Amino acid sequence: MADPTTSTVIVTAAAGVGLSAMAPQLDGNALFGAIIGAALIAVNQHDLKAWQRLLGLLVSIGAGYVCAAEIVTQTPLTRTAPAAFIGAVLVVPVVLKTLDVIDKTDFASFVPSWFKRDKGE
């Protein structure tokens, strides 16, 4: 029996190909690269539930597709498929790690002590 993530990836890929055929404004190469990158992330996340993997898959696809054009303009890459793959693989984990670091950082320690006021004054 197939893993639920494998079935989800196949259905999502089929839906992506169908959407790109119906909407000519969609960049099919970028969508394909984003789906492949997101599938790589979703398959390797074993500690999450199926619905969390599916949500992560969809967010990674969106992030990869949206970032593809910017990655092409800012890097030596000339095609949107590899750029979308890189965007899907890198953007979401980097953002999640950044949010984790921000959550653990004590920003009050950056304020100089002479700038802080005592409550009694």
ABEGO torsion letter per residue (X at the ends): XBBAAAAAAAAAAAAAAAAAAABAABBAAAAAAAAAAAAAAAAABAABBAAAAAAAAAAAAAAAAAAAAAAAAABABABAAAAAAAAAAAAAAAAAAAAAAAAABBAAAABBAAABBBAAX
